[in-house]
Amino acid sequence: MSEPRPNASSPRRVGVREFRGNLTSFLKQVQDGQRFVLMSHHKVVAEIGPPSVDMAVRKPGALRGKISVPDDFDSLPADVLKAMEEGT
């Protein structure tokens, strides 16, 4: 099902069935930096690999104090509210 890797830079091609059957093993290889191209009926259906290095990790609370919500945030002007209620 899988093909030998031609060189270290190209991802290894693996059949979806083989990948699913050995998921834990493949995920460990992904953690080690290996990339895979998943094939189904001789067609590429997905590529899986480690996340890119520039992927930012979200830090909860990072914007605390930097965003403010105006007091009238949930208030609509009377003419807009009337138009919405009338359906025009």
C-alpha atoms as one frame of an Amber mdcrd trajectory, in Angstrom:
protein
   0.000   0.000   0.000   2.668   2.557   0.939   5.435   3.560  -1.403   9.099
   3.912  -0.457  10.223   7.457   0.195  12.254   8.780  -2.733  14.009  11.389
  -0.562  13.735  12.971   2.872  11.952  16.124   1.676   8.976  14.524  -0.060
   6.062  13.131   1.945   5.480   9.386   2.047   2.372   8.162   0.232   0.087
   5.953   2.323  -3.289   4.424   1.630  -6.143   5.652   3.816  -6.879   2.103
   5.000  -3.256   1.531   6.049  -3.134   4.913   7.754  -6.343   4.251   9.682
  -5.154   0.782  10.690  -1.863   2.102  12.094  -2.995   5.537  13.240  -1.005
   5.630  16.485   2.215   4.666  14.741   1.725   7.237  11.979   0.914  10.007
  14.461   4.130   9.268  16.357   6.016   9.608  13.077   4.243  12.922  12.419
   5.381  14.142  15.840   8.926  13.254  14.751   8.558  15.471  11.667   7.429
  12.982   9.006   4.797  14.069   6.475   2.326  11.770   4.722   0.125  12.049
   1.649  -3.039   9.992   2.104  -4.233   8.180  -1.000  -7.630   6.694  -1.799
  -8.172   4.851  -5.079  -4.881   6.258  -6.433  -5.953   9.855  -5.702  -4.514
  12.220  -3.121  -7.160  12.994  -0.498  -5.144  14.652   2.276  -1.731  15.567
   3.533  -0.803  15.227   7.178   2.276  16.499   8.930   3.495  18.440  11.921
   2.180  21.989  12.334   4.203  24.768  10.769   6.667  26.516  13.055   4.968
  29.880  12.611   1.683  28.580  13.997   0.897  30.831  16.946  -0.384  29.331
  20.145  -3.365  31.230  21.484  -2.761  32.767  24.878  -6.025  33.327  26.791
  -6.301  36.836  28.170  -3.705  38.297  25.808  -6.062  41.130  24.786  -7.363
  41.870  28.281  -7.606  45.627  28.731  -6.982  46.307  25.031 -10.583  45.976
  23.854 -13.435  48.127  25.100 -17.135  47.855  24.411 -19.068  51.130  24.311
 -21.962  51.530  26.759 -24.482  51.784  23.894 -23.213  48.604  22.169 -26.551
  46.787  22.389 -28.759  49.843  21.713 -30.175  50.638  18.302 -31.203  54.094
  17.152 -35.008  54.462  17.244 -35.338  54.789  13.437 -33.336  51.593  12.832
 -35.328  49.661  15.432 -38.626  50.885  13.947 -37.533  49.902  10.435 -36.615
  46.410  11.638 -39.896  45.971  13.463 -41.888  47.111  10.403 -39.943  44.872
   8.068 -38.852  47.631   5.697
